[in-house]
Amino acid sequence: MDHLTYWTHTVSLSPDPGSAARARDFVCAHLVVHELPALVESVRLVASELTTNALQHAQTPFSLTLMREGHCVQISVQDGSPRLPRLATADTSQPRGRGLAIVDRLSSGWGVDVGADSTKAVWARFDTGRTMAPEW
């Protein structure tokens, strides 16, 4: 960890439908503890979308990491599938297919990191609107 990382929290989740709710609660609790209530709704919704994608497409255990680096908060969902997500334009008459469009709209940036073991981590960043002084 470098000196820019102020905090990191990770939770391991199983591939069951209750994991999306646990991910939302995890994100909400940590953002409140770290006095970032303005980010709760956006990050909570993105956590829901990313964990739902992991549940539906990877169907493997996965982890969610929430971290603060300087003036950004990043959420990352790592699963055991090599299948990469793609941003699609969903037909509004379809009940699914808008998850990454929501992530794209709510975050200041997002992407995918692929591990050497063919796993992937889908991440999204959010500006905090303020900076923190480093704790030396």
Secondary structure, 3 states (H helix, E strand, C coil): CCCCEEEEEEEEECCCCHHHHHHHHHHHHHHHHCCCHHHHHHHHHHHHHHHHHHHHHHCCCEEEEEEEECCEEEEEEEECCCCCCCCCCCCCCCCCCCHHHHHHHHCCEEEEEECCCCCEEEEEEEECCCCCCCCC
